[in-house]
Amino acid sequence: VVVVAAAVVVVVVVVAAAAASAGGRGESAEAAMFQQSQPQQQQFPGGSFGMDWDKVRSAFASAAPLDDSARSHLVRVYGTLGAGCGAAAAGTALYLQTHIGYTMPLLASVIATFMLHSTNPQNVNMRFGYFMLIALAQGIAAGGLVELALYVDPQIVLVALGSTLAIFAGLSFAAWKAESRSYLYLGGMLYSALGVMSLVSLANFFLRWQILFNVNLYGGLVVFSLYVLFDTQLIIEKVRMGERDFVKHALELFMDLAAIFVRVLVVLLKNAEDKEKRRRHREQ
């Protein structure tokens, strides 16, 4: 567990630091060019499209401490995230007992996600219910994979949980303790990486190449680990700017956590399968 988690954290932090450094240099150069190219008479009070670009740029270098209300909001975010993890565990247990199909839970998850984002943020109880429904459906969807892992070796599930927790906690701590919000520069790279992963998955649906599966598996693990850094700092900046939608913030972190857990579990299953093949080969 320690080796797997530490390796992923090290790779992610190195990539994030390189991207953040490059993003910082790029932003400074772009800001200077922007200032030189804009005539004074065309600068509007709110910036282009009504946005205050000084506040946007300051977010990338901000590391001011949070006030009590912001810290209280983040406690609610992580508390809601914990409740979602409990709902996901209940969904997995429900699948193991009933072997309910995937279609209806996944459809319910899509509908609940749409309803959560379209419901007024003031309606906290209803949005929290949608969030719990999403988490429950995600747990049901992961039930088949967990059942396979339990059949192969029950310890695999415990190792996957421990590794996921170590990765998430380590990267969240790194995002919290960063001297600046430079991990926000990862956003563009991560969105592009998700697009590439989607194309790879689509191509491999027809090609069935093992190398594409591995690229998507290990690349996805790194990408969603980086998303923990990005989403954590983005949530902190949203809170600093006054956004208090703790249900939406918890959902963003929950999706990162679920994606990491599934990929860690698949990696461990793949390693167990390879070990079994080597054992049988030696016996022959």
Backbone as JSON, one array per atom type, in Angstrom:
{
  "sequence": "VVVVAAAVVVVVVVVAAAAASAGGRGESAEAAMFQQSQPQQQQFPGGSFGMDWDKVRSAFASAAPLDDSARSHLVRVYGTLGAGCGAAAAGTALYLQTHIGYTMPLLASVIATFMLHSTNPQNVNMRFGYFMLIALAQGIAAGGLVELALYVDPQIVLVALGSTLAIFAGLSFAAWKAESRSYLYLGGMLYSALGVMSLVSLANFFLRWQILFNVNLYGGLVVFSLYVLFDTQLIIEKVRMGERDFVKHALELFMDLAAIFVRVLVVLLKNAEDKEKRRRHREQ",
  "N": [[0.83, -1.19, 0.0], [1.88, 1.27, 0.86], [4.02, 1.62, -0.94], [2.74, 1.69, -3.49], [0.94, 3.89, -3.14], [2.76, 5.94, -2.46], [4.34, 6.05, -4.79], [2.48, 6.9, -6.75], [1.74, 9.4, -5.66], [4.21, 10.76, -5.72], [4.76, 10.83, -8.53], [2.55, 12.31, -9.4], [2.83, 14.76, -8.0], [5.28, 15.67, -9.03], [4.66, 15.98, -11.78], [2.59, 17.86, -11.49], [3.96, 20.0, -10.31], [5.76, 20.69, -12.35], [3.96, 21.41, -14.39], [2.61, 23.49, -13.13], [4.69, 25.31, -12.73], [5.41, 25.88, -15.39], [2.97, 26.93, -16.19], [2.81, 29.18, -14.57], [4.92, 30.77, -15.55], [4.02, 31.08, -18.14], [1.63, 32.46, -17.73], [2.5, 34.88, -16.66], [3.97, 35.94, -18.8], [1.95, 36.09, -20.73], [0.24, 37.89, -19.48], [1.79, 40.21, -19.44], [2.1, 40.7, -22.21], [-0.58, 41.07, -22.83], [-1.18, 43.43, -21.46], [0.47, 45.21, -22.82], [-0.61, 45.19, -25.36], [-3.15, 46.26, -25.23], [-5.04, 49.13, -25.75], [-5.37, 52.07, -23.69], [-7.86, 53.34, -23.61], [-9.68, 51.33, -24.1], [-10.04, 49.76, -21.92], [-12.23, 48.39, -19.7], [-14.27, 48.87, -16.75], [-15.01, 46.42, -15.55], [-13.36, 44.62, -16.79], [-12.75, 42.45, -19.67], [-15.71, 41.07, -21.01], [-17.05, 41.57, -18.67], [-15.61, 40.57, -16.52], [-13.45, 40.59, -13.71], [-10.29, 40.69, -14.22], [-8.04, 41.11, -12.71], [-8.67, 40.04, -10.21], [-8.99, 37.4, -10.98], [-6.39, 36.71, -11.81], [-5.06, 37.14, -9.42], [-5.95, 35.05, -7.92], [-4.41, 32.88, -8.61], [-2.02, 33.29, -7.35], [-2.62, 33.51, -4.75], [-2.5, 32.83, -1.3], [-3.72, 33.33, 1.04], [-4.83, 33.06, 4.44], [-7.8, 31.25, 5.42], [-10.96, 32.52, 6.56], [-13.06, 32.11, 9.51], [-15.69, 31.39, 8.71], [-15.24, 30.37, 6.16], [-13.62, 28.17, 6.73], [-15.45, 26.7, 8.22], [-17.28, 26.12, 6.21], [-15.75, 24.41, 4.59], [-15.42, 22.28, 6.31], [-18.02, 21.31, 6.25], [-18.07, 20.53, 3.6], [-16.22, 18.35, 3.51], [-17.42, 16.73, 5.39], [-19.84, 16.15, 4.1], [-18.76, 14.8, 1.93], [-17.76, 12.53, 3.25], [-20.2, 11.4, 4.06], [-21.19, 10.77, 1.54], [-19.35, 8.8, 0.75], [-20.07, 6.83, 2.56], [-22.66, 6.27, 1.6], [-21.99, 5.25, -0.9], [-20.63, 2.92, -0.14], [-22.79, 1.59, 0.99], [-24.3, 1.22, -1.32], [-22.65, -0.56, -2.74], [-22.74, -2.75, -1.01], [-25.45, -3.32, -1.23], [-25.54, -4.18, -3.88], [-23.98, -6.52, -3.7], [-25.66, -8.11, -2.2], [-28.05, -8.29, -3.64], [-27.49, -8.25, -6.36], [-28.34, -6.32, -8.19], [-29.14, -4.78, -11.31], [-27.09, -2.67, -13.51], [-28.19, -0.68, -15.1], [-30.52, 0.88, -14.31], [-29.59, 2.14, -11.85], [-27.41, 3.69, -12.9], [-28.76, 5.32, -14.72], [-30.39, 6.67, -12.92], [-28.37, 8.02, -11.56], [-27.41, 9.8, -13.51], [-29.69, 11.38, -13.96], [-30.04, 12.41, -11.36], [-27.7, 13.9, -11.1], [-28.09, 15.89, -13.02], [-30.39, 17.11, -11.92], [-29.36, 18.0, -9.49], [-27.57, 20.03, -10.26], [-29.33, 21.78, -11.43], [-31.1, 22.58, -9.52], [-32.06, 25.05, -7.14], [-29.45, 26.45, -5.22], [-30.12, 27.17, -2.63], [-31.9, 25.31, -1.75], [-31.04, 23.15, 0.14], [-31.47, 20.62, 1.37], [-32.79, 19.03, -0.58], [-30.86, 18.99, -2.62], [-28.79, 17.75, -1.29], [-29.93, 15.25, -0.98], [-30.03, 14.42, -3.67], [-27.3, 14.25, -4.12], [-26.57, 12.12, -2.4], [-27.98, 10.09, -3.64], [-26.6, 9.92, -6.06], [-24.09, 9.05, -5.1], [-24.85, 6.58, -3.99], [-25.65, 5.22, -6.33], [-23.21, 5.14, -7.69], [-21.78, 3.46, -6.02], [-23.23, 1.08, -6.38], [-22.68, 0.65, -9.07], [-19.97, 0.07, -8.94], [-20.06, -2.33, -7.7], [-19.88, -4.88, -8.98], [-17.16, -5.05, -9.71], [-15.95, -4.91, -7.2], [-16.97, -7.26, -6.1], [-15.7, -9.18, -7.7], [-13.05, -8.73, -6.91], [-13.21, -9.47, -4.22], [-13.67, -12.17, -4.53], [-11.29, -13.03, -5.73], [-9.25, -12.22, -3.89], [-9.87, -11.17, -0.74], [-8.32, -9.28, 0.56], [-7.49, -7.51, -1.35], [-9.44, -5.55, -1.74], [-9.28, -4.14, 0.67], [-6.65, -3.19, 0.5], [-6.92, -1.56, -1.76], [-8.71, 0.36, -0.8], [-7.15, 1.48, 1.26], [-4.95, 2.47, -0.2], [-6.23, 4.32, -1.9], [-7.23, 6.14, -0.02], [-4.8, 7.05, 1.04], [-3.61, 8.28, -1.21], [-5.55, 10.27, -1.82], [-5.67, 11.75, 0.61], [-2.99, 12.57, 0.88], [-2.52, 14.17, -1.42], [-4.53, 16.08, -1.14], [-3.64, 17.33, 1.18], [-1.23, 18.36, 0.2], [-2.25, 20.22, -1.64], [-3.57, 21.95, 0.08], [-1.45, 22.98, 1.6], [0.16, 24.27, -0.19], [2.17, 27.03, -1.21], [1.18, 28.85, -3.0], [-1.62, 29.2, -5.24], [-0.96, 27.68, -7.47], [-1.55, 25.23, -8.61], [-3.91, 25.49, -9.9], [-3.39, 26.02, -12.5], [-3.33, 23.6, -13.72], [-5.74, 22.98, -14.82], [-6.46, 23.31, -17.66], [-4.77, 21.42, -18.88], [-5.67, 19.05, -17.69], [-8.36, 18.85, -18.51], [-7.94, 18.52, -21.24], [-6.55, 16.1, -21.16], [-8.57, 14.39, -20.25], [-10.23, 14.41, -22.47], [-8.57, 13.12, -24.35], [-8.33, 10.62, -23.1], [-10.97, 9.74, -23.31], [-11.21, 9.41, -26.07], [-9.3, 7.39, -26.44], [-10.49, 5.32, -25.0], [-12.79, 4.94, -26.54], [-11.64, 4.13, -28.97], [-10.38, 1.78, -28.17], [-12.54, 0.22, -27.6], [-13.2, -0.95, -29.95], [-10.74, -1.9, -30.94], [-9.48, -3.4, -28.91], [-6.9, -3.49, -27.68], [-4.26, -4.31, -25.53], [-2.27, -2.51, -24.75], [-3.47, 0.0, -25.08], [-5.45, -0.2, -23.19], [-3.87, -0.28, -20.86], [-2.65, 2.25, -20.99], [-4.88, 3.9, -20.68], [-5.7, 3.07, -18.16], [-3.51, 3.46, -16.27], [-2.8, 6.05, -16.97], [-5.23, 7.32, -16.47], [-5.35, 7.03, -13.7], [-3.28, 8.72, -12.85], [-4.23, 11.17, -13.9], [-6.72, 11.59, -12.57], [-5.77, 11.69, -10.0], [-4.29, 14.04, -10.13], [-6.44, 15.7, -10.47], [-7.44, 15.84, -7.9], [-5.65, 17.59, -6.65], [-6.13, 19.89, -8.25], [-8.98, 20.33, -8.03], [-9.25, 20.63, -5.27], [-7.8, 23.01, -4.7], [-9.25, 24.72, -6.36], [-11.78, 24.69, -5.17], [-11.12, 25.86, -2.73], [-10.49, 28.46, -3.6], [-12.95, 29.22, -4.68], [-14.47, 29.26, -2.36], [-13.14, 31.3, -1.02], [-13.88, 33.41, -2.6], [-16.51, 33.63, -2.0], [-18.39, 31.66, -2.66], [-20.61, 29.23, -1.5], [-21.52, 26.63, -1.93], [-21.68, 23.78, -0.74], [-22.51, 21.2, -1.31], [-22.17, 20.8, -4.09], [-19.39, 21.14, -4.2], [-18.55, 18.97, -2.63], [-19.42, 16.91, -4.28], [-17.71, 17.16, -6.5], [-15.22, 16.42, -5.4], [-15.89, 13.85, -4.57], [-16.3, 12.45, -6.99], [-13.7, 12.44, -8.0], [-12.46, 10.87, -6.03], [-13.86, 8.43, -6.25], [-13.17, 7.67, -8.87], [-10.42, 7.26, -8.62], [-10.34, 5.15, -6.77], [-11.58, 3.02, -8.2], [-9.75, 2.63, -10.3], [-7.38, 2.02, -8.93], [-8.2, -0.37, -7.79], [-8.58, -1.96, -10.07], [-5.94, -2.04, -11.02], [-4.7, -3.5, -8.94], [-6.1, -5.93, -9.14], [-5.28, -6.7, -11.68], [-2.54, -7.04, -11.21], [-2.66, -9.17, -9.39], [-3.7, -11.15, -11.05], [-1.61, -11.42, -12.92], [0.39, -12.36, -11.21], [-0.67, -14.83, -10.49], [-0.65, -16.12, -12.97], [2.12, -16.32, -13.41], [2.79, -18.02, -11.31], [1.45, -20.4, -12.01], [2.81, -20.91, -14.36], [5.38, -21.51, -13.43], [4.85, -23.85, -12.0], [4.26, -25.6, -14.01]],
  "CA": [[0.0, 0.0, 0.0], [2.75, 2.44, 0.98], [4.79, 1.78, -2.18], [1.83, 2.12, -4.56], [0.46, 5.24, -2.87], [3.87, 6.88, -2.54], [4.74, 6.21, -6.18], [1.5, 7.74, -7.44], [1.84, 10.76, -5.14], [5.44, 11.37, -6.24], [4.57, 11.13, -9.95], [1.56, 13.38, -9.54], [3.38, 16.01, -7.53], [6.3, 16.11, -9.99], [3.96, 16.49, -12.97], [1.87, 19.07, -11.12], [4.91, 21.09, -10.11], [6.26, 21.11, -13.65], [2.89, 22.11, -15.1], [2.34, 24.74, -12.45], [5.79, 26.22, -13.03], [5.25, 26.33, -16.77], [1.79, 27.76, -16.25], [3.11, 30.46, -13.96], [5.72, 31.57, -16.48], [3.18, 31.42, -19.28], [0.64, 33.46, -17.34], [3.18, 36.16, -16.52], [4.28, 36.45, -20.13], [0.71, 36.45, -21.4], [-0.29, 39.09, -18.84], [2.58, 41.34, -19.92], [1.72, 40.95, -23.6], [-1.94, 41.58, -22.85], [-1.15, 44.82, -21.04], [1.1, 46.02, -23.86], [-1.39, 45.2, -26.6], [-4.46, 46.86, -25.04], [-5.08, 50.59, -25.59], [-5.93, 52.45, -22.42], [-9.25, 53.72, -23.71], [-10.53, 50.17, -24.27], [-10.09, 48.99, -20.68], [-13.51, 48.63, -19.05], [-14.16, 48.67, -15.3], [-15.12, 45.03, -15.14], [-12.54, 43.76, -17.63], [-13.46, 41.88, -20.81], [-16.89, 40.25, -20.71], [-17.54, 41.85, -17.31], [-14.83, 39.83, -15.52], [-12.35, 41.32, -13.09], [-9.15, 39.82, -14.48], [-7.07, 41.25, -11.61], [-9.05, 39.05, -9.2], [-8.72, 36.07, -11.52], [-4.94, 36.46, -11.76], [-4.6, 37.07, -8.03], [-6.3, 33.74, -7.36], [-3.33, 31.92, -8.87], [-0.89, 33.54, -6.46], [-3.15, 33.75, -3.42], [-2.39, 31.78, -0.29], [-4.16, 33.96, 2.27], [-5.56, 32.13, 5.3], [-9.25, 31.31, 5.34], [-11.62, 32.97, 7.78], [-13.79, 31.06, 10.23], [-16.83, 30.93, 7.92], [-14.73, 29.54, 5.07], [-13.2, 26.89, 7.31], [-16.67, 25.98, 8.56], [-17.83, 25.59, 4.96], [-14.93, 23.28, 4.14], [-15.78, 21.16, 7.19], [-19.27, 20.77, 5.71], [-17.74, 19.86, 2.34], [-15.63, 17.04, 3.77], [-18.43, 15.93, 6.06], [-20.74, 15.66, 3.05], [-17.99, 13.81, 1.19], [-17.77, 11.31, 4.04], [-21.54, 10.81, 3.95], [-21.28, 10.18, 0.2], [-18.59, 7.55, 0.76], [-20.91, 5.86, 3.25], [-23.73, 5.88, 0.68], [-21.38, 4.4, -1.93], [-20.4, 1.62, 0.49], [-24.1, 0.95, 1.1], [-24.67, 0.78, -2.67], [-21.89, -1.76, -3.05], [-23.31, -3.84, -0.2], [-26.74, -3.66, -1.83], [-25.28, -4.99, -5.07], [-23.5, -7.84, -3.29], [-26.78, -8.89, -1.66], [-29.18, -8.43, -4.58], [-27.01, -8.28, -7.74], [-29.18, -5.45, -8.97], [-28.5, -4.39, -12.56], [-26.42, -1.37, -13.56], [-28.86, 0.29, -15.97], [-31.36, 1.81, -13.57], [-28.78, 3.02, -10.99], [-26.66, 4.66, -13.69], [-29.73, 6.29, -15.22], [-30.76, 7.51, -11.77], [-27.23, 8.89, -11.26], [-27.39, 10.87, -14.51], [-30.82, 12.28, -13.68], [-29.78, 13.11, -10.1], [-26.65, 14.9, -11.35], [-28.75, 17.01, -13.72], [-31.28, 17.79, -10.99], [-28.56, 18.69, -8.48], [-27.02, 21.27, -10.81], [-30.4, 22.68, -11.86], [-31.89, 22.98, -8.35], [-31.59, 26.25, -6.45], [-28.52, 26.1, -4.13], [-30.73, 27.39, -1.33], [-32.64, 24.1, -1.39], [-29.91, 22.29, 0.53], [-31.88, 19.25, 1.67], [-33.06, 18.3, -1.81], [-29.6, 18.79, -3.33], [-28.05, 16.72, -0.54], [-30.54, 13.97, -1.34], [-29.53, 14.06, -5.0], [-25.89, 13.84, -3.96], [-26.54, 10.79, -1.81], [-28.44, 9.16, -4.67], [-25.47, 9.75, -6.98], [-23.1, 8.22, -4.43], [-25.4, 5.23, -3.9], [-25.58, 4.63, -7.66], [-21.81, 4.86, -7.99], [-21.43, 2.26, -5.26], [-23.83, -0.08, -7.06], [-21.94, 0.44, -10.32], [-18.67, -0.54, -8.62], [-20.28, -3.58, -6.97], [-19.37, -6.05, -9.7], [-15.71, -5.07, -9.61], [-15.62, -5.26, -5.81], [-17.28, -8.68, -5.92], [-14.61, -9.94, -8.32], [-11.88, -8.6, -6.04], [-13.45, -10.29, -3.03], [-13.53, -13.57, -4.94], [-9.86, -13.3, -5.97], [-8.56, -12.08, -2.62], [-10.54, -10.09, 0.0], [-7.38, -8.23, 0.97], [-7.33, -6.55, -2.44], [-10.35, -4.43, -1.5], [-8.72, -3.35, 1.76], [-5.47, -2.49, -0.02], [-7.4, -0.5, -2.65], [-9.25, 1.43, 0.05], [-6.04, 2.15, 1.93], [-4.18, 3.22, -1.2], [-7.04, 5.46, -2.32], [-7.24, 7.1, 1.08], [-3.46, 7.65, 1.14], [-3.44, 9.19, -2.35], [-6.44, 11.43, -1.68], [-5.26, 12.56, 1.76], [-1.69, 13.17, 0.62], [-2.63, 15.23, -2.42], [-5.33, 17.15, -0.55], [-2.75, 18.05, 2.09], [-0.31, 19.14, -0.62], [-2.99, 21.37, -2.18], [-3.84, 22.88, 1.18], [-0.23, 23.58, 2.12], [0.92, 24.94, -1.26], [2.36, 28.44, -0.92], [0.35, 29.61, -3.93], [-2.65, 28.39, -5.87], [-0.44, 27.42, -8.81], [-2.12, 24.01, -9.19], [-5.05, 25.86, -10.73], [-2.95, 26.0, -13.9], [-3.48, 22.25, -14.26], [-7.07, 22.79, -15.37], [-6.49, 23.1, -19.1], [-4.11, 20.16, -19.21], [-6.5, 17.94, -17.24], [-9.51, 18.74, -19.4], [-7.44, 17.93, -22.49], [-6.24, 14.69, -20.89], [-9.84, 13.65, -20.2], [-10.67, 14.23, -23.86], [-7.73, 12.08, -24.96], [-8.71, 9.33, -22.51], [-12.25, 9.33, -23.89], [-10.93, 8.92, -27.42], [-8.6, 6.12, -26.31], [-11.49, 4.33, -24.59], [-13.64, 4.66, -27.69], [-10.87, 3.36, -29.94], [-10.11, 0.45, -27.64], [-13.79, -0.54, -27.63], [-13.18, -1.72, -31.19], [-9.44, -2.52, -31.18], [-9.17, -4.36, -27.84], [-5.45, -3.59, -27.5], [-3.86, -4.26, -24.13], [-1.48, -1.31, -24.5], [-4.39, 1.12, -24.92], [-6.08, -0.4, -21.87], [-2.91, 0.13, -19.83], [-2.5, 3.71, -21.06], [-6.08, 4.5, -20.09], [-5.77, 2.71, -16.74], [-2.5, 4.16, -15.47], [-2.94, 7.48, -17.25], [-6.4, 7.79, -15.74], [-5.01, 7.11, -12.28], [-2.51, 9.96, -12.66], [-5.07, 12.32, -14.21], [-7.69, 11.84, -11.5], [-5.01, 12.11, -8.83], [-4.04, 15.46, -10.34], [-7.7, 16.4, -10.27], [-7.58, 16.11, -6.48], [-4.93, 18.84, -6.44], [-6.81, 20.98, -8.94], [-10.3, 20.58, -7.47], [-9.11, 21.13, -3.9], [-7.45, 24.43, -4.74], [-10.35, 25.46, -6.99], [-12.81, 24.84, -4.15], [-10.63, 26.85, -1.77], [-10.63, 29.79, -4.18], [-14.38, 29.53, -4.77], [-14.89, 29.62, -1.01], [-12.56, 32.61, -0.72], [-14.64, 34.41, -3.36], [-17.85, 33.74, -1.46], [-19.3, 30.57, -3.03], [-20.81, 28.34, -0.35], [-22.28, 25.47, -2.39], [-20.87, 22.67, -0.23], [-22.92, 19.95, -1.94], [-21.47, 20.7, -5.37], [-17.97, 20.96, -3.92], [-18.36, 17.59, -2.19], [-19.61, 16.04, -5.44], [-16.49, 17.21, -7.3], [-14.2, 15.59, -4.74], [-16.34, 12.45, -4.55], [-16.06, 11.84, -8.3], [-12.26, 12.17, -8.05], [-12.16, 9.76, -5.12], [-14.41, 7.19, -6.83], [-12.38, 7.3, -10.05], [-9.13, 6.74, -8.15], [-10.56, 3.83, -6.15], [-11.84, 2.01, -9.24], [-8.52, 2.36, -11.05], [-6.46, 1.3, -8.03], [-8.71, -1.74, -7.65], [-8.28, -2.67, -11.32], [-4.49, -2.28, -11.03], [-4.4, -4.59, -8.01], [-6.62, -7.16, -9.73], [-4.39, -7.04, -12.79], [-1.3, -7.57, -10.63], [-2.95, -10.5, -8.83], [-3.84, -12.07, -12.18], [-0.27, -11.67, -13.45], [1.1, -13.2, -10.25], [-1.22, -16.19, -10.6], [-0.15, -16.69, -14.22], [3.53, -16.68, -13.2], [2.83, -19.2, -10.42], [1.08, -21.56, -12.81], [3.87, -21.19, -15.33], [6.47, -22.16, -12.7], [4.43, -25.2, -11.65], [4.32, -26.43, -15.23]],
  "C": [[0.87, 1.25, 0.0], [3.5, 2.7, -0.33], [3.9, 2.3, -3.31], [1.4, 3.57, -4.36], [1.58, 6.27, -3.02], [4.31, 7.12, -3.98], [3.77, 7.11, -6.95], [1.6, 9.19, -6.97], [3.07, 11.46, -5.7], [5.28, 11.75, -7.71], [3.64, 12.31, -10.14], [2.13, 14.72, -9.12], [4.44, 16.56, -8.48], [5.64, 16.7, -11.24], [3.26, 17.8, -12.67], [2.81, 20.25, -10.94], [5.45, 21.61, -11.43], [5.2, 21.91, -14.41], [2.59, 23.46, -14.46], [3.42, 25.77, -12.72], [5.69, 26.77, -14.44], [4.05, 27.25, -16.9], [2.03, 29.13, -15.66], [3.91, 31.35, -14.88], [4.87, 32.01, -17.66], [2.19, 32.5, -18.94], [1.28, 34.83, -17.21], [3.48, 36.78, -17.87], [3.01, 36.9, -20.85], [0.12, 37.72, -20.8], [0.45, 40.33, -19.33], [2.22, 41.7, -21.36], [0.33, 41.55, -23.7], [-1.96, 43.06, -22.48], [-0.56, 45.72, -22.11], [0.23, 46.19, -25.08], [-2.73, 45.91, -26.46], [-4.36, 48.37, -24.9], [-5.79, 50.95, -24.29], [-7.42, 52.75, -22.51], [-10.18, 52.54, -23.85], [-10.61, 49.3, -23.03], [-11.35, 49.37, -19.91], [-13.4, 48.31, -17.57], [-14.2, 47.22, -14.88], [-14.23, 44.1, -15.92], [-13.37, 43.24, -18.79], [-14.57, 40.97, -20.35], [-17.35, 40.42, -19.26], [-16.77, 41.13, -16.23], [-13.71, 40.71, -14.99], [-11.1, 40.44, -13.18], [-8.07, 39.97, -13.4], [-7.37, 40.25, -10.5], [-8.76, 37.64, -9.68], [-7.24, 35.75, -11.41], [-4.45, 36.34, -10.32], [-4.93, 35.73, -7.39], [-5.18, 32.74, -7.53], [-2.16, 32.11, -7.93], [-1.33, 33.68, -5.01], [-2.9, 32.55, -2.52], [-2.8, 32.33, 1.07], [-4.94, 32.95, 3.11], [-7.06, 32.33, 5.17], [-9.82, 31.81, 6.66], [-12.44, 31.83, 8.38], [-14.96, 30.52, 9.42], [-16.39, 30.04, 6.77], [-14.29, 28.18, 5.59], [-14.43, 26.05, 7.7], [-17.32, 25.37, 7.31], [-17.06, 24.37, 4.49], [-15.15, 22.06, 5.04], [-17.06, 20.5, 6.7], [-19.01, 20.02, 4.4], [-17.21, 18.45, 2.61], [-16.56, 16.15, 4.57], [-19.43, 15.33, 5.07], [-20.04, 14.6, 2.2], [-17.96, 12.48, 1.94], [-19.11, 10.61, 4.0], [-21.73, 10.14, 2.59], [-20.52, 8.87, 0.11], [-19.38, 6.46, 1.48], [-22.05, 5.36, 2.37], [-23.2, 4.97, -0.41], [-21.11, 3.0, -1.38], [-21.72, 0.86, 0.64], [-24.58, 0.45, -0.26], [-23.94, -0.48, -3.08], [-22.42, -2.96, -2.28], [-24.66, -4.28, -0.76], [-26.55, -4.52, -3.08], [-24.85, -6.4, -4.69], [-24.62, -8.72, -2.77], [-27.84, -9.2, -2.71], [-28.76, -8.62, -6.02], [-27.96, -7.5, -8.67], [-28.43, -5.01, -10.23], [-27.91, -2.99, -12.51], [-27.28, -0.3, -14.23], [-29.64, 1.32, -15.18], [-30.55, 2.69, -12.61], [-28.0, 4.07, -11.77], [-27.58, 5.73, -14.27], [-30.16, 7.23, -14.1], [-29.63, 8.48, -11.42], [-27.17, 10.07, -12.23], [-28.49, 11.88, -14.23], [-30.56, 13.08, -12.4], [-28.7, 14.18, -10.27], [-27.24, 16.12, -12.04], [-29.62, 17.8, -12.75], [-30.49, 18.55, -9.94], [-28.06, 20.03, -9.01], [-28.1, 22.26, -11.23], [-31.26, 23.16, -10.7], [-31.24, 24.18, -7.66], [-30.66, 25.85, -5.3], [-29.09, 26.34, -2.75], [-31.5, 26.18, -0.84], [-31.63, 23.0, -1.03], [-30.34, 20.83, 0.72], [-32.12, 18.42, 0.41], [-31.77, 18.02, -2.57], [-28.73, 17.76, -2.62], [-28.62, 15.34, -0.85], [-30.1, 13.5, -2.72], [-28.09, 13.57, -4.93], [-25.78, 12.43, -3.4], [-27.02, 9.74, -2.8], [-27.34, 8.88, -5.68], [-24.43, 8.82, -6.37], [-23.57, 6.77, -4.32], [-25.3, 4.52, -5.24], [-24.15, 4.3, -8.06], [-21.33, 3.62, -7.25], [-21.99, 1.0, -5.89], [-23.05, -0.39, -8.33], [-20.59, -0.22, -10.08], [-18.82, -1.91, -7.96], [-19.73, -4.81, -7.66], [-17.86, -6.17, -9.61], [-15.27, -5.45, -8.2], [-15.88, -6.74, -5.56], [-16.19, -9.57, -6.52], [-13.36, -9.9, -7.46], [-12.03, -9.44, -4.79], [-13.29, -11.77, -3.34], [-12.06, -13.94, -5.13], [-9.09, -13.29, -4.67], [-9.21, -10.92, -1.86], [-9.6, -8.96, 0.4], [-7.19, -7.17, -0.11], [-8.21, -5.32, -2.21], [-9.81, -3.53, -0.39], [-7.5, -2.56, 1.31], [-5.89, -1.33, -0.92], [-7.96, 0.67, -1.85], [-8.14, 2.21, 0.73], [-5.22, 3.0, 0.98], [-4.93, 4.47, -1.66], [-7.05, 6.54, -1.26], [-5.89, 7.8, 1.19], [-3.23, 8.65, 0.0], [-4.27, 10.45, -2.16], [-5.99, 12.34, -0.54], [-3.94, 13.27, 1.49], [-1.77, 14.33, -0.35], [-3.5, 16.38, -1.92], [-4.48, 17.99, 0.39], [-1.77, 18.91, 1.32], [-0.99, 20.37, -1.2], [-3.26, 22.41, -1.11], [-2.59, 23.65, 1.59], [0.6, 24.29, 1.05], [0.99, 26.44, -0.96], [1.57, 29.35, -1.85], [-0.65, 28.65, -4.54], [-2.25, 28.01, -7.29], [-0.99, 26.14, -9.43], [-3.37, 24.29, -10.02], [-4.68, 25.87, -12.21], [-3.09, 24.61, -14.53], [-4.79, 22.06, -15.01], [-7.11, 22.48, -16.85], [-5.89, 21.77, -19.51], [-4.99, 18.97, -18.84], [-7.73, 17.76, -18.12], [-9.11, 18.12, -20.74], [-7.15, 16.44, -22.31], [-7.5, 13.85, -20.83], [-10.38, 13.41, -21.61], [-9.89, 13.14, -24.56], [-8.1, 10.71, -24.41], [-10.04, 8.83, -23.06], [-12.06, 8.77, -25.29], [-10.24, 7.56, -27.38], [-9.58, 5.01, -25.92], [-12.39, 3.94, -25.76], [-12.91, 3.8, -28.72], [-10.65, 1.93, -29.45], [-11.37, -0.39, -27.54], [-13.85, -1.42, -28.87], [-11.88, -2.49, -31.36], [-9.09, -3.6, -30.16], [-7.67, -4.58, -27.67], [-5.11, -3.43, -26.02], [-3.1, -2.98, -23.81], [-2.38, -0.09, -24.31], [-5.13, 1.03, -23.58], [-5.16, 0.08, -20.76], [-2.72, 1.63, -19.8], [-3.68, 4.39, -20.39], [-6.15, 4.25, -18.58], [-4.8, 3.54, -15.91], [-2.53, 5.67, -15.72], [-4.13, 8.07, -16.51], [-6.13, 7.93, -14.25], [-4.24, 8.4, -11.98], [-3.39, 11.19, -12.87], [-6.04, 12.62, -13.07], [-7.0, 12.15, -10.17], [-4.66, 13.6, -8.93], [-5.3, 16.29, -10.14], [-7.95, 16.68, -8.8], [-6.87, 17.41, -6.12], [-5.71, 20.03, -7.01], [-8.13, 21.33, -8.27], [-10.22, 21.12, -6.05], [-8.79, 22.61, -3.89], [-8.55, 25.28, -5.37], [-11.47, 25.69, -5.98], [-12.4, 25.88, -3.13], [-10.81, 28.26, -2.32], [-12.08, 30.18, -4.35], [-14.91, 29.96, -3.4], [-14.38, 31.01, -0.65], [-13.33, 33.74, -1.42], [-16.1, 34.47, -2.95], [-18.81, 32.63, -1.84], [-19.39, 29.58, -1.88], [-21.65, 27.12, -0.71], [-21.51, 24.2, -1.99], [-21.27, 21.34, -0.86], [-22.21, 19.76, -3.28], [-19.98, 20.48, -5.18], [-17.68, 19.53, -3.47], [-18.51, 16.62, -3.36], [-18.35, 16.01, -6.31], [-15.4, 16.33, -6.7], [-14.6, 14.12, -4.73], [-16.07, 11.77, -5.88], [-14.57, 11.55, -8.49], [-11.92, 10.93, -7.23], [-12.65, 8.43, -5.7], [-13.59, 6.73, -8.02], [-11.03, 6.72, -9.66], [-9.31, 5.34, -7.59], [-10.76, 2.75, -7.21], [-10.56, 1.65, -9.96], [-7.48, 1.66, -10.19], [-6.89, -0.15, -7.9], [-8.41, -2.57, -8.9], [-6.79, -2.99, -11.41], [-4.13, -3.45, -10.13], [-4.92, -5.92, -8.52], [-5.72, -7.63, -10.87], [-3.08, -7.63, -12.27], [-1.51, -8.96, -10.04], [-3.09, -11.53, -9.94], [-2.47, -12.42, -12.77], [0.54, -12.57, -12.52], [0.63, -14.65, -10.32], [-0.74, -16.87, -11.87], [1.3, -17.13, -14.08], [3.65, -17.92, -12.32], [2.49, -20.47, -11.18], [2.14, -21.93, -13.81], [5.04, -21.9, -14.65], [6.1, -23.6, -12.36], [4.46, -26.15, -12.84], [5.77, -26.77, -15.59]]
}
